[in-house]
Amino acid sequence: PPDIPESIRLLEKAIEVDPQFQTAYVHLGQFKLSTATDLTTAKEVVALYDKGLDYCRTADELKDIVSMRILTVAQVDAAAMLKMD
């Protein structure tokens, strides 16, 4: 099975080393969202995607991160509406 905490650590390090590594933002956000236990953490993923948007260099990179951001915002909004915070 994947070592999610280690994956998160490595992706955070990758972004630290190369802030333009857009794919790292997408994967880091997916891992963090999959382990989120509250809305605050999920909202942090949206902020992470927002940061990653600044580094998109191609239309495909932009499409990937915007798609993940939209899905994450929808999940956060649905959880808030269901009072799952």
PyMOL commands that set and color helices and strands:
alter all, ss='L'
color gray80, all
select helices_A, chain A and resi 4-17+22-35+39-53+59-81
alter helices_A, ss='H'
color red, helices_A
deselect
rebuild
show_as cartoon
